[in-house]
Amino acid sequence: MARKAADRADTVDLIIEQWQRERPDVDVSGLAVFGRMHRGFLRYSMLLGEVFDRHGINMAAFDVLATLLRSGPPYRKTAGELAGISLVSTGGVTLRLDRLEKAGLVVRERDPDDRRVVYARLTERGLELTNAVVSDHFANERRMLAGLSETEQRQLARLLSRLERSLEMAETAEAAARDDTAKPGEATPA
């Protein structure tokens, strides 16, 4: 029985075989997941970039514009709120907002009750562009997932969520290990 095209050996399988031949003492099983994630991410980024390029923006701009759109009318947030949602520093958000404001896609407005608070708000042009990009972007993502059944997509989403939690646990364990390791010349707690 012939294997489906999706089940045939790929570049990651070849790399794993090579490692098993050259270094059979090293467990490279993680490469089966992370190698494919990396290769998939490169393709995903390229395909996303094509959509964003058609609209004259990049992924960073889309991140801010989409966050403002998702916030609902009046489509505005402070730089701090945007930084908290997008996991980018306030300074990074400020640079993105500068570019978006220059392009006429957002405008900055002071809060009438507290002049220290500055909001970034989608302009009408920004709202129109963001809605057009959103339509194209999610259609593009559906095309990218067309090789998977709906059930496989749900399974993959669940597994990726579990993988993210596993990575968070590894991150926490690594941070704890660093904290437990005393620096040379430092006293260790009794």
Order of alpha helices (4+ residues) and beta strands (2+ residues): alpha-alpha-alpha-beta-alpha-alpha-beta-beta-alpha-alpha
